[in-house]
Amino acid sequence: MANAIDALDEKAAALEGGGARASARRSGSDDHNLVQLNGELATVFNVIEGPDSAPTTQVVANSGDLDRAIQAQLSRWQELKSRDVAALNVQLRQANLPAVALD
């Protein structure tokens, strides 16, 4: 069961943006993690909210790319919850241990 917990922790850390393997993957990948997406979203928000003019076409295009990246990460998060956490909870219940609650 410790291996299942470690595997889930590693997957969650990769989504968040932490962990050694996540850092190694980021260096050679275009994948975004939640920390990066949060920073990029804040930047876009500041660009849009700052001036009293319409956003540039570049900002609009980047917003679409950012939205797609966010949707991809949210999909990975939903998969982690529905598959990996659910599988771990089965093992925990079989061992008479409390399940992982995501409320």
Backbone as ProteinMPNN parsed JSONL, in Angstrom:
{"seq_chain_A": "MANAIDALDEKAAALEGGGARASARRSGSDDHNLVQLNGELATVFNVIEGPDSAPTTQVVANSGDLDRAIQAQLSRWQELKSRDVAALNVQLRQANLPAVALD", "coords_chain_A": {"N_chain_A": [[0.809, -1.181, 0.0], [2.023, 1.181, 0.606], [3.492, 1.763, -1.668], [1.449, 2.42, -3.475], [0.441, 4.725, -2.293], [2.696, 6.371, -2.442], [2.939, 6.536, -5.242], [0.564, 7.862, -5.945], [0.984, 10.26, -4.588], [3.199, 11.226, -5.986], [2.099, 11.61, -8.55], [0.198, 13.584, -7.974], [1.896, 15.613, -7.078], [3.26, 16.145, -9.439], [1.218, 17.251, -10.997], [0.738, 19.523, -9.508], [3.212, 20.778, -9.566], [5.461, 20.172, -8.18], [8.086, 18.105, -6.794], [10.754, 15.845, -7.661], [10.761, 14.271, -10.024], [8.777, 15.554, -11.456], [9.976, 18.014, -11.929], [12.056, 17.217, -13.588], [10.623, 16.285, -15.784], [9.383, 18.657, -16.603], [11.488, 20.155, -17.615], [11.95, 19.21, -20.163], [9.571, 19.406, -21.518], [6.428, 20.595, -22.823], [4.304, 20.634, -21.191], [2.152, 22.064, -18.78], [2.105, 22.845, -15.324], [0.025, 23.126, -12.382], [0.952, 25.247, -10.779], [2.48, 26.78, -12.58], [0.46, 27.432, -14.425], [-1.235, 28.955, -12.817], [0.391, 31.203, -12.344], [0.673, 32.138, -14.993], [-1.98, 32.698, -15.608], [-2.509, 34.742, -13.77], [-0.782, 36.683, -14.792], [-1.938, 37.194, -17.333], [-4.401, 38.174, -16.467], [-3.563, 40.524, -15.136], [-2.518, 41.951, -17.313], [-4.798, 42.332, -18.853], [-6.491, 43.72, -17.088], [-4.982, 45.961, -16.469], [-4.355, 48.249, -18.457], [-6.406, 50.878, -19.957], [-7.464, 49.961, -22.36], [-8.353, 47.876, -25.156], [-7.562, 44.357, -25.031], [-4.559, 43.097, -26.555], [-4.121, 41.343, -29.694], [-2.31, 39.33, -29.337], [-2.45, 38.807, -26.576], [-5.065, 37.879, -26.446], [-4.855, 35.564, -28.05], [-2.972, 34.129, -26.527], [-4.502, 33.761, -24.274], [-6.37, 31.902, -25.144], [-4.692, 29.686, -25.584], [-3.826, 29.318, -22.976], [-6.24, 28.697, -21.728], [-6.787, 26.207, -22.927], [-4.628, 24.728, -21.905], [-5.197, 24.831, -19.178], [-7.636, 23.44, -19.127], [-6.714, 20.916, -19.921], [-5.078, 20.218, -17.734], [-6.991, 20.215, -15.696], [-8.512, 18.088, -16.551], [-6.656, 16.028, -16.213], [-6.486, 16.14, -13.43], [-9.115, 15.416, -12.694], [-9.086, 12.803, -13.656], [-7.104, 11.694, -12.014], [-8.385, 11.867, -9.538], [-10.722, 10.304, -9.981], [-9.753, 7.83, -10.783], [-7.109, 7.088, -9.674], [-7.161, 7.968, -6.932], [-9.549, 6.78, -6.171], [-8.893, 4.049, -6.504], [-6.856, 3.789, -4.599], [-8.356, 4.33, -2.308], [-9.967, 2.06, -2.186], [-8.062, 0.114, -1.492], [-7.283, 1.175, 0.984], [-9.663, 1.001, 2.481], [-9.975, -1.778, 2.504], [-7.935, -2.396, 4.178], [-8.943, -1.511, 6.504], [-8.594, 1.213, 6.997], [-8.899, 4.81, 7.088], [-10.411, 6.43, 4.284], [-9.151, 8.504, 1.595], [-10.26, 11.731, 1.572], [-11.671, 14.114, -0.573], [-13.038, 16.475, -0.269]], "CA_chain_A": [[0.0, 0.0, 0.0], [2.925, 2.336, 0.623], [3.824, 2.082, -3.065], [0.289, 3.086, -4.075], [0.403, 6.077, -1.722], [3.807, 7.12, -3.047], [2.624, 6.788, -6.654], [-0.458, 8.908, -5.97], [1.64, 11.497, -4.158], [4.045, 11.689, -7.089], [1.232, 12.128, -9.616], [-0.375, 14.849, -7.508], [2.982, 16.598, -7.071], [3.533, 16.517, -10.828], [0.155, 18.173, -11.399], [0.929, 20.783, -8.794], [4.456, 21.399, -10.009], [6.531, 19.835, -7.26], [8.679, 16.786, -6.916], [11.951, 15.734, -8.499], [10.421, 13.774, -11.359], [8.012, 16.6, -12.142], [10.945, 19.003, -12.403], [12.78, 16.63, -14.718], [9.703, 16.265, -16.917], [9.138, 20.025, -17.047], [12.623, 20.699, -18.349], [11.915, 18.81, -21.563], [8.182, 19.235, -21.906], [5.586, 21.776, -22.92], [3.21, 20.508, -20.233], [2.071, 23.064, -17.73], [1.585, 22.35, -14.068], [-0.92, 24.069, -11.804], [1.672, 26.44, -10.318], [2.784, 27.579, -13.773], [-0.791, 27.944, -14.971], [-1.689, 30.013, -11.93], [1.202, 32.38, -12.642], [0.33, 32.632, -16.326], [-3.321, 33.263, -15.531], [-2.372, 36.028, -13.076], [-0.158, 37.614, -15.735], [-2.953, 37.585, -18.318], [-5.366, 39.011, -15.759], [-2.964, 41.844, -14.923], [-2.408, 42.619, -18.614], [-6.146, 42.724, -19.276], [-7.044, 44.683, -16.147], [-4.121, 47.131, -16.318], [-4.601, 49.431, -19.291], [-7.782, 51.208, -20.326], [-7.614, 49.685, -23.785], [-8.683, 46.483, -25.46], [-6.401, 43.458, -25.04], [-3.935, 42.893, -27.862], [-4.422, 40.04, -30.302], [-1.394, 38.358, -28.73], [-3.016, 38.431, -25.279], [-6.252, 37.067, -26.729], [-4.369, 34.255, -28.511], [-2.366, 33.452, -25.38], [-5.585, 33.371, -23.375], [-6.913, 30.65, -25.671], [-3.711, 28.633, -25.288], [-3.861, 29.114, -21.534], [-7.484, 27.992, -21.43], [-6.613, 24.797, -23.326], [-3.703, 24.105, -20.95], [-5.929, 24.671, -17.918], [-8.6, 22.348, -19.314], [-5.95, 19.661, -19.943], [-4.673, 19.897, -16.367], [-8.193, 19.861, -14.942], [-8.854, 16.732, -16.978], [-5.718, 15.128, -15.515], [-6.876, 16.143, -12.021], [-10.325, 14.598, -12.59], [-8.674, 11.413, -13.844], [-6.397, 11.294, -10.796], [-9.388, 11.666, -8.489], [-11.671, 9.228, -10.263], [-9.09, 6.542, -10.989], [-6.027, 6.782, -8.731], [-7.622, 8.11, -5.543], [-10.56, 5.741, -5.95], [-8.198, 2.764, -6.339], [-6.191, 3.81, -3.294], [-9.384, 4.233, -1.272], [-10.357, 0.643, -2.089], [-7.006, -0.547, -0.713], [-7.339, 1.676, 2.358], [-10.836, 0.415, 3.14], [-9.697, -3.197, 2.718], [-7.024, -2.467, 5.319], [-9.65, -0.86, 7.61], [-8.025, 2.543, 7.205], [-9.779, 5.838, 6.516], [-10.211, 6.766, 2.873], [-8.741, 9.865, 1.257], [-11.423, 12.567, 1.271], [-11.299, 15.249, -1.414], [-14.074, 17.507, -0.143]], "C_chain_A": [[0.864, 1.26, 0.0], [3.31, 2.75, -0.795], [2.684, 2.821, -3.754], [0.174, 4.519, -3.573], [1.498, 6.934, -2.331], [3.523, 7.47, -4.504], [1.583, 7.892, -6.789], [0.144, 10.254, -5.592], [2.492, 12.085, -5.278], [3.208, 12.275, -8.228], [0.628, 13.474, -9.221], [0.68, 15.949, -7.495], [3.318, 17.057, -8.483], [2.474, 17.483, -11.349], [0.36, 19.548, -10.777], [2.161, 21.521, -9.29], [5.62, 21.106, -9.096], [7.103, 18.465, -7.544], [9.816, 16.732, -7.91], [11.612, 15.27, -9.904], [9.629, 14.808, -12.151], [8.955, 17.656, -12.694], [11.702, 18.486, -13.611], [11.9, 16.61, -15.956], [9.482, 17.663, -17.476], [10.259, 20.537, -17.915], [12.596, 20.324, -19.821], [10.512, 18.684, -22.109], [7.47, 20.566, -22.0], [4.407, 21.706, -21.956], [3.3, 21.605, -19.192], [1.613, 22.377, -16.456], [0.705, 23.441, -13.466], [-0.248, 25.34, -11.304], [1.985, 27.353, -11.496], [1.519, 28.206, -14.341], [-1.35, 29.074, -14.119], [-0.926, 31.305, -12.2], [0.863, 32.987, -13.989], [-1.05, 33.283, -16.339], [-3.293, 34.619, -14.828], [-1.764, 37.075, -13.994], [-1.168, 38.109, -16.76], [-3.983, 38.507, -17.665], [-4.821, 40.424, -15.57], [-2.84, 42.626, -16.225], [-3.774, 43.135, -19.054], [-6.706, 43.823, -18.377], [-6.253, 45.988, -16.078], [-4.501, 48.322, -17.17], [-6.09, 49.646, -19.559], [-7.986, 51.043, -21.823], [-7.932, 48.206, -23.968], [-7.423, 45.624, -25.425], [-5.855, 43.295, -26.459], [-4.321, 41.525, -28.409], [-3.526, 38.952, -29.72], [-1.941, 37.883, -27.383], [-4.237, 37.535, -25.486], [-5.838, 35.659, -27.167], [-3.767, 33.462, -27.356], [-3.429, 32.991, -24.391], [-6.219, 32.064, -23.835], [-5.993, 29.475, -25.396], [-3.738, 28.287, -23.805], [-5.119, 28.347, -21.133], [-7.367, 26.513, -21.783], [-5.687, 24.063, -22.347], [-4.388, 23.867, -19.606], [-6.906, 23.506, -18.031], [-7.896, 20.987, -19.321], [-5.543, 19.255, -18.533], [-5.876, 19.524, -15.511], [-8.67, 18.459, -15.306], [-7.946, 15.713, -16.293], [-6.083, 15.017, -14.035], [-8.122, 15.272, -11.823], [-9.993, 13.114, -12.736], [-7.966, 10.886, -12.601], [-7.4, 11.0, -9.686], [-10.241, 10.437, -8.76], [-11.013, 7.861, -10.394], [-8.116, 6.239, -9.852], [-6.465, 6.886, -7.27], [-8.658, 7.037, -5.233], [-9.909, 4.374, -5.719], [-7.482, 2.695, -4.995], [-7.218, 3.671, -2.176], [-9.889, 2.807, -1.108], [-9.34, -0.101, -1.228], [-7.053, -0.113, 0.749], [-8.512, 1.056, 3.114], [-10.621, -1.068, 3.425], [-8.765, -3.4, 3.908], [-7.636, -1.819, 6.562], [-9.019, 0.471, 8.002], [-8.958, 3.578, 6.588], [-9.398, 6.167, 5.075], [-9.736, 8.208, 2.736], [-9.997, 10.63, 0.869], [-10.959, 13.788, 0.491], [-12.346, 16.357, -1.361], [-13.481, 18.857, 0.139]], "O_chain_A": [[0.468, 2.288, -0.55], [3.439, 3.938, -1.089], [2.923, 3.746, -4.53], [-0.153, 5.424, -4.341], [1.263, 8.087, -2.694], [3.832, 8.575, -4.951], [1.706, 8.76, -7.652], [-0.159, 11.272, -6.215], [2.502, 13.297, -5.49], [3.561, 13.306, -8.801], [0.555, 14.392, -10.037], [0.394, 17.089, -7.859], [3.627, 18.228, -8.699], [2.798, 18.43, -12.066], [0.183, 20.582, -11.421], [2.152, 22.746, -9.418], [6.672, 21.732, -9.223], [6.641, 17.758, -8.44], [9.839, 17.482, -8.886], [12.126, 15.822, -10.877], [9.789, 14.926, -13.366], [8.757, 18.144, -13.807], [11.961, 19.234, -14.554], [12.373, 16.887, -17.058], [9.403, 17.838, -18.692], [10.013, 21.283, -18.863], [13.159, 21.04, -20.65], [10.278, 17.938, -23.06], [7.849, 21.539, -21.348], [3.594, 22.629, -21.911], [4.387, 22.014, -18.783], [0.824, 21.434, -16.503], [0.65, 24.555, -13.987], [-0.837, 26.417, -11.399], [1.778, 28.563, -11.419], [1.514, 29.383, -14.699], [-1.884, 30.047, -14.652], [-1.524, 32.378, -12.276], [0.773, 34.208, -14.12], [-1.259, 34.297, -17.004], [-3.984, 35.547, -15.25], [-2.183, 38.233, -13.977], [-1.246, 39.308, -17.029], [-4.386, 39.508, -18.257], [-5.525, 41.405, -15.812], [-3.038, 43.841, -16.236], [-3.887, 44.249, -19.567], [-7.333, 44.761, -18.869], [-6.795, 47.016, -15.672], [-4.942, 49.335, -16.625], [-6.91, 48.74, -19.412], [-8.606, 51.885, -22.472], [-7.795, 47.403, -23.046], [-6.337, 46.102, -25.752], [-6.603, 43.35, -27.435], [-4.79, 40.659, -27.67], [-3.929, 37.794, -29.62], [-1.901, 36.69, -27.084], [-4.414, 36.546, -24.775], [-6.411, 34.673, -26.704], [-4.021, 32.265, -27.22], [-3.276, 31.953, -23.746], [-6.565, 31.215, -23.014], [-6.45, 28.396, -25.02], [-3.679, 27.117, -23.426], [-5.062, 27.449, -20.293], [-7.806, 25.658, -21.014], [-5.938, 22.908, -22.002], [-4.185, 22.831, -18.972], [-6.992, 22.678, -17.124], [-8.426, 20.014, -18.784], [-5.649, 18.084, -18.169], [-5.791, 18.613, -14.687], [-9.176, 17.73, -14.452], [-8.407, 14.663, -15.847], [-6.001, 13.937, -13.45], [-8.175, 14.477, -10.885], [-10.549, 12.273, -12.029], [-8.206, 9.754, -12.183], [-7.276, 10.001, -8.979], [-10.457, 9.619, -7.865], [-11.653, 6.841, -10.14], [-8.279, 5.245, -9.144], [-6.175, 6.0, -6.465], [-8.642, 6.451, -4.15], [-10.331, 3.628, -4.835], [-7.501, 1.659, -4.33], [-6.973, 2.964, -1.198], [-10.207, 2.391, 0.006], [-9.717, -0.861, -0.336], [-6.882, -0.935, 1.65], [-8.361, 0.635, 4.261], [-11.036, -1.564, 4.472], [-8.798, -4.441, 4.565], [-6.943, -1.601, 7.556], [-8.925, 0.809, 9.183], [-9.721, 3.266, 5.673], [-8.223, 6.178, 4.708], [-9.899, 9.022, 3.645], [-10.715, 10.233, -0.049], [-9.968, 14.423, 0.852], [-12.509, 17.098, -2.33], [-14.214, 19.837, 0.273]]}, "name": "protein", "num_of_chains": 1, "seq": "MANAIDALDEKAAALEGGGARASARRSGSDDHNLVQLNGELATVFNVIEGPDSAPTTQVVANSGDLDRAIQAQLSRWQELKSRDVAALNVQLRQANLPAVALD"}
